[in-house]
Amino acid sequence: MVTGVVLIKVERLKEKFAYDEIKNIKEVKDIHNLLGLFDIYIKIECKNHEELSKIVIKKIRSIEGVLETKTLPAVQYEVM
């Protein structure tokens, strides 16, 4: 299982539309509106990094109004 955080910039006045479309993607486990450099924060859970990439490129970036994404794949470290 891979977890990724994605920060999304959206065209002005398209925020609600993009939010509603993104929240319906089954791999999106958490979604919030933001104020600042990015408009939407999401957490994705999927099988592997390749699937994470496909979700961002094919499902999120294809949504009308999405201008930019920044994907942050999460990693786990064992505490020594």
DSSP file (Angstrom, degrees, kcal/mol; ACC not computed):
  #  RESIDUE AA STRUCTURE BP1 BP2  ACC     N-H-->O    O-->H-N    N-H-->O    O-->H-N    TCO  KAPPA ALPHA  PHI   PSI    X-CA   Y-CA   Z-CA
    1    1 A M              0   0    0      0, 0.0     2,-0.4     0, 0.0    46,-0.2   0.000 360.0 360.0 360.0 134.4    0.0    0.0    0.0
    2    2 A V  E     -A   46   0A   0     44,-3.3    44,-2.5    46,-0.1     2,-0.4  -0.945 360.0-158.4-118.1 137.8    1.3    3.5   -1.0
    3    3 A T  E     -A   45   0A   0     -2,-0.4    71,-3.1    71,-0.4     2,-0.4  -0.950  13.2-178.9-114.0 136.6    0.1    6.7    0.5
    4    4 A G  E     -AB  44  73A   0     40,-2.4    40,-3.2    -2,-0.4     2,-0.5  -0.995  19.4-147.1-135.1 142.7    0.5   10.0   -1.3
    5    5 A V  E     -AB  43  72A   0     67,-2.5    67,-3.5    -2,-0.4     2,-0.5  -0.911  18.5-165.5-103.1 133.6   -0.3   13.6   -0.5
    6    6 A V  E     -AB  42  71A   0     36,-2.5    36,-2.0    -2,-0.5     2,-0.4  -0.984   8.5-159.1-125.2 127.0   -1.3   15.8   -3.5
    7    7 A L  E     -AB  41  70A   0     63,-2.7    63,-2.3    -2,-0.5     2,-0.4  -0.884  18.2-161.5-101.4 133.9   -1.5   19.6   -3.4
    8    8 A I  E     -AB  40  69A   0     32,-2.7    31,-2.5    -2,-0.4    32,-1.9  -0.961  15.0-155.3-128.2 129.3   -3.6   21.0   -6.2
    9    9 A K  E     - B   0  68A   0     59,-2.7    58,-2.7    -2,-0.4    59,-1.4  -0.849  21.2-165.7 -96.3 136.9   -3.9   24.5   -7.7
   10   10 A V  E     - B   0  66A   0     -2,-0.4    56,-0.2    56,-0.2     5,-0.1  -0.946  26.7 -99.4-127.6 145.1   -7.2   25.2   -9.4
   11   11 A E    >   -     0   0    0     54,-3.5     3,-2.2    -2,-0.4     4,-0.2  -0.300  57.2 -86.9 -56.8 140.2   -8.3   27.9  -11.8
   12   12 A R  T 3  S+     0   0    0      1,-0.3    -1,-0.1     2,-0.2    53,-0.0  -0.242 114.2  14.4 -53.5 135.4  -10.2   30.7  -10.0
   13   13 A L  T 3  S+     0   0    0     -3,-0.1    -1,-0.3     1,-0.1     4,-0.2   0.442 109.5  84.9  74.4   5.0  -13.9   30.0   -9.7
   14   14 A K    <>  +     0   0    0     -3,-2.2     4,-2.7    51,-0.1     5,-0.2   0.307  56.8 102.0-109.7   5.8  -13.4   26.3  -10.5
   15   15 A E  H  > S+     0   0    0     -4,-0.2     4,-2.7     1,-0.2     5,-0.2   0.907  81.4  45.5 -60.0 -46.7  -12.6   25.3   -6.9
   16   16 A K  H  > S+     0   0    0      2,-0.2     4,-2.6     1,-0.2    -1,-0.2   0.920 113.7  49.6 -65.7 -43.4  -16.0   23.8   -6.0
   17   17 A F  H  > S+     0   0    0      2,-0.2     4,-2.1     1,-0.2    -2,-0.2   0.950 114.0  44.9 -59.1 -49.7  -16.2   21.9   -9.3
   18   18 A A  H  X S+     0   0    0     -4,-2.7     4,-2.8     1,-0.2     5,-0.2   0.915 112.7  51.8 -62.3 -43.7  -12.7   20.4   -8.9
   19   19 A Y  H  X S+     0   0    0     -4,-2.7     4,-2.5    -5,-0.2    -1,-0.2   0.933 110.5  48.1 -56.9 -48.7  -13.3   19.5   -5.3
   20   20 A D  H  X S+     0   0    0     -4,-2.6     4,-0.5     1,-0.2    -1,-0.2   0.867 114.0  46.5 -63.5 -37.6  -16.6   17.7   -6.1
   21   21 A E  H >< S+     0   0    0     -4,-2.1     3,-0.8    -5,-0.2    -1,-0.2   0.920 113.8  47.7 -69.4 -44.2  -14.9   15.8   -8.9
   22   22 A I  H >< S+     0   0    0     -4,-2.8     3,-2.0     1,-0.2     6,-0.2   0.883 103.5  60.0 -66.8 -39.7  -11.8   14.8   -6.9
   23   23 A K  H 3< S+     0   0    0     -4,-2.5    -1,-0.2     1,-0.3    -2,-0.2   0.716  99.3  60.1 -65.2 -17.5  -13.8   13.7   -3.8
   24   24 A N  T << S+     0   0    0     -3,-0.8     2,-0.5    -4,-0.5    -1,-0.3   0.451  75.8 106.8 -88.5  -1.1  -15.5   11.0   -6.0
   25   25 A I  S X  S-     0   0    0     -3,-2.0     3,-1.9    -4,-0.2    -3,-0.0  -0.699  71.3-139.5 -78.0 123.2  -12.2    9.3   -6.9
   26   26 A K  T 3  S+     0   0    0     -2,-0.5    -1,-0.1     1,-0.3    -4,-0.0   0.765  97.6  56.4 -61.4 -28.8  -12.2    6.1   -5.0
   27   27 A E  T 3  S+     0   0    0     17,-0.1    18,-2.2     2,-0.0     2,-0.6   0.613  82.3 100.1 -79.1 -11.4   -8.5    6.2   -4.0
   28   28 A V  E <   +C   44   0A   0     -3,-1.9    16,-0.2    -6,-0.2     3,-0.1  -0.668  43.6 171.8 -78.5 117.0   -9.0    9.7   -2.4
   29   29 A K  E     +     0   0A   0     14,-3.0     2,-0.3    -2,-0.6    15,-0.2   0.604  64.9  20.4-102.4 -16.2   -9.2    9.0    1.4
   30   30 A D  E     +C   43   0A   0     13,-1.1    13,-2.2     2,-0.0     2,-0.3  -0.980  62.2 179.7-154.5 140.4   -9.1   12.6    2.6
   31   31 A I  E     +C   42   0A   0     -2,-0.3     2,-0.3    11,-0.2    11,-0.2  -0.993   3.9 170.6-147.7 137.0   -9.7   16.0    1.0
   32   32 A H  E     -C   41   0A   0      9,-2.4     9,-2.9    -2,-0.3     2,-0.2  -0.996  31.6-120.7-143.5 146.5   -9.6   19.6    2.3
   33   33 A N  E     -C   40   0A   0     -2,-0.3     2,-0.3     7,-0.2     7,-0.3  -0.618  35.2-157.5 -78.3 148.6   -9.8   23.1    0.8
   34   34 A L        -     0   0    0      5,-3.0     2,-0.4    -2,-0.2    -1,-0.0  -0.872  15.2-141.5-125.6 158.7   -6.7   25.2    1.4
   35   35 A L  S    S+     0   0    0     -2,-0.3     2,-0.4     5,-0.0     3,-0.1  -0.979  70.3  33.4-114.3 134.4   -5.9   28.9    1.5
   36   36 A G  S    S-     0   0    0     -2,-0.4    -2,-0.1     1,-0.1     0, 0.0  -0.968 117.0  -8.6 128.9-143.8   -2.5   29.9    0.1
   37   37 A L  S    S+     0   0    0     -2,-0.4     2,-0.3   -28,-0.0    -1,-0.1   0.797 128.1  40.5 -67.0 -30.4   -0.4   28.6   -2.7
   38   38 A F        -     0   0    0     -3,-0.1   -29,-0.2     1,-0.1     3,-0.1  -0.855  63.7-155.5-119.8 156.8   -2.5   25.5   -3.3
   39   39 A D  S    S+     0   0    0    -31,-2.5    -5,-3.0    -2,-0.3     2,-0.4   0.739  74.9  33.0-102.1 -29.2   -6.3   25.2   -3.3
   40   40 A I  E     -AC   8  33A   0    -32,-1.9   -32,-2.7    -7,-0.3     2,-0.4  -0.992  56.6-161.9-137.2 139.1   -6.9   21.5   -2.4
   41   41 A Y  E     +AC   7  32A   0     -9,-2.9    -9,-2.4    -2,-0.4     2,-0.3  -0.964  18.3 176.3-113.6 133.5   -5.1   18.9   -0.3
   42   42 A I  E     -AC   6  31A   0    -36,-2.0   -36,-2.5    -2,-0.4     2,-0.5  -0.981  22.9-147.6-135.4 154.5   -5.8   15.2   -0.8
   43   43 A K  E     -AC   5  30A   0    -13,-2.2   -14,-3.0    -2,-0.3   -13,-1.1  -0.986  19.6-164.6-116.2 128.9   -4.5   12.0    0.6
   44   44 A I  E     -AC   4  28A   0    -40,-3.2   -40,-2.4    -2,-0.5     2,-0.4  -0.908   8.1-165.4-114.0 139.2   -4.5    9.0   -1.8
   45   45 A E  E     +A    3   0A   0    -18,-2.2     2,-0.3    -2,-0.4   -42,-0.2  -0.995  27.5 143.3-122.1 127.6   -4.1    5.3   -0.9
   46   46 A C  E     -A    2   0A   0    -44,-2.5   -44,-3.3    -2,-0.4     3,-0.1  -0.865  57.9 -88.9-151.3-177.7   -3.3    2.9   -3.7
   47   47 A K  S    S-     0   0    0     -2,-0.3     2,-0.3   -46,-0.2   -44,-0.1   0.889  92.8 -19.3 -69.4 -43.9   -1.3   -0.3   -4.5
   48   48 A N  S  > S-     0   0    0    -46,-0.1     4,-2.0   -47,-0.1     5,-0.1  -0.914  71.0 -86.3-157.8 177.0    2.0    1.2   -5.7
   49   49 A H  H  > S+     0   0    0     -2,-0.3     4,-2.4     1,-0.2     5,-0.1   0.834 121.3  57.4 -66.2 -33.0    3.8    4.3   -6.9
   50   50 A E  H  > S+     0   0    0      2,-0.2     4,-2.2     1,-0.2    -1,-0.2   0.924 108.1  46.5 -63.3 -43.6    2.9    3.5  -10.5
   51   51 A E  H  > S+     0   0    0      2,-0.2     4,-2.5     1,-0.2    -2,-0.2   0.890 109.7  54.7 -65.5 -38.6   -0.8    3.6   -9.7
   52   52 A L  H  X S+     0   0    0     -4,-2.0     4,-2.2     1,-0.2    -2,-0.2   0.932 108.7  48.8 -57.9 -46.3   -0.3    6.8   -7.7
   53   53 A S  H  X S+     0   0    0     -4,-2.4     4,-2.7     1,-0.2     5,-0.3   0.913 110.9  49.6 -60.5 -44.5    1.2    8.4  -10.8
   54   54 A K  H  X>S+     0   0    0     -4,-2.2     4,-2.9     1,-0.2     5,-0.7   0.888 109.1  52.2 -63.4 -39.6   -1.6    7.2  -13.0
   55   55 A I  I  X>S+     0   0    0     -4,-2.5     5,-1.8     3,-0.2     4,-1.4   0.932 113.8  43.4 -61.9 -45.7   -4.3    8.5  -10.6
   56   56 A V  I  <>S+     0   0    0     -4,-2.2     5,-2.7     3,-0.2     4,-0.3   0.947 121.7  38.2 -65.9 -48.2   -2.7   12.0  -10.5
   57   57 A I  I  <5S+     0   0    0     -4,-2.7    -2,-0.2    -5,-0.2    -3,-0.2   0.942 128.2  28.5 -71.6 -48.6   -2.0   12.2  -14.2
   58   58 A K  I  <5S+     0   0    0     -4,-2.9    -3,-0.2    -5,-0.3    -2,-0.2   0.845 131.5  28.2 -87.2 -34.4   -5.1   10.6  -15.7
   59   59 A K  I  <<S+     0   0    0     -4,-1.4    -3,-0.2    -5,-0.7    -4,-0.1   0.869 128.5  30.2 -97.0 -40.8   -7.8   11.3  -13.1
   60   60 A I  I > <S+     0   0    0     -5,-1.8     3,-1.8    -4,-0.3    -3,-0.2   0.937 118.8  47.5 -88.9 -50.9   -6.8   14.5  -11.3
   61   61 A R  T 3 <S+     0   0    0     -5,-2.7    -1,-0.1     1,-0.3    -3,-0.1   0.717 106.2  61.8 -65.5 -18.7   -5.0   16.5  -13.9
   62   62 A S  T 3  S+     0   0    0     -6,-0.2     2,-0.3    -5,-0.1    -1,-0.3   0.552  79.4 108.2 -83.2  -6.6   -7.7   15.8  -16.5
   63   63 A I  S X  S-     0   0    0     -3,-1.8     3,-2.0     1,-0.1   -45,-0.1  -0.536  83.5-103.6 -74.9 133.4  -10.3   17.6  -14.3
   64   64 A E  T 3  S+     0   0    0     -2,-0.3    -1,-0.1     1,-0.3     3,-0.1  -0.321 105.4  21.2 -56.6 128.5  -11.4   20.9  -15.8
   65   65 A G  T 3  S+     0   0    0      1,-0.3   -54,-3.5    -4,-0.1     2,-0.4   0.173  83.6 130.7  98.6 -17.0   -9.8   23.8  -13.9
   66   66 A V  E <   +B   10   0A   0     -3,-2.0    -1,-0.3   -56,-0.2   -56,-0.2  -0.592  25.4 171.6 -73.2 123.6   -6.9   21.9  -12.4
   67   67 A L  E     +     0   0A   0    -58,-2.7     2,-0.3    -2,-0.4   -57,-0.2   0.780  57.9   0.1-101.7 -35.4   -3.8   23.9  -13.2
   68   68 A E  E     -B    9   0A   0    -59,-1.4   -59,-2.7     2,-0.0     2,-0.3  -0.996  53.6-160.6-157.5 148.2   -1.0   22.2  -11.2
   69   69 A T  E     -B    8   0A   0     -2,-0.3     2,-0.4   -61,-0.2   -61,-0.2  -0.980   4.2-163.0-131.7 149.5   -0.3   19.3   -8.9
   70   70 A K  E     -B    7   0A   0    -63,-2.3   -63,-2.7    -2,-0.3     2,-0.5  -0.968  15.9-158.8-129.2 115.2    2.5   18.6   -6.5
   71   71 A T  E     -B    6   0A   0     -2,-0.4   -65,-0.2   -65,-0.2    -2,-0.0  -0.826   8.4-171.6-102.4 129.1    2.6   14.9   -5.4
   72   72 A L  E     -B    5   0A   0    -67,-3.5   -67,-2.5    -2,-0.5     2,-0.2  -0.884  12.9-152.1-120.7  96.8    4.4   13.9   -2.2
   73   73 A P  E     -B    4   0A   0      0, 0.0   -69,-0.3     0, 0.0     2,-0.2  -0.501  18.2-130.7 -69.4 133.7    4.7   10.1   -1.9
   74   74 A A        -     0   0    0    -71,-3.1   -71,-0.4    -2,-0.2     2,-0.3  -0.582  22.5-164.3 -83.6 147.3    4.8    9.1    1.8
   75   75 A V        -     0   0    0     -2,-0.2     2,-0.5   -73,-0.1   -73,-0.0  -0.925  12.2-135.2-127.8 156.2    7.6    6.7    3.0
   76   76 A Q        -     0   0    0     -2,-0.3     2,-0.4     2,-0.0    -2,-0.0  -0.946  16.1-167.1-114.4 132.1    7.9    4.7    6.2
   77   77 A Y        -     0   0    0     -2,-0.5     2,-0.4     0, 0.0    -2,-0.0  -0.925  22.7-123.9-113.3 139.9   11.1    4.5    8.2
   78   78 A E        -     0   0    0     -2,-0.4     2,-0.4     1,-0.0    -2,-0.0  -0.685  26.9-125.4 -80.0 135.1   11.7    2.0   10.9
   79   79 A V              0   0    0     -2,-0.4    -1,-0.0     1,-0.1     0, 0.0  -0.679 360.0 360.0 -81.2 128.8   12.6    3.7   14.2
   80   80 A M              0   0    0     -2,-0.4    -1,-0.1     0, 0.0    -2,-0.0   0.429 360.0 360.0 -98.6 360.0   15.9    2.3   15.6
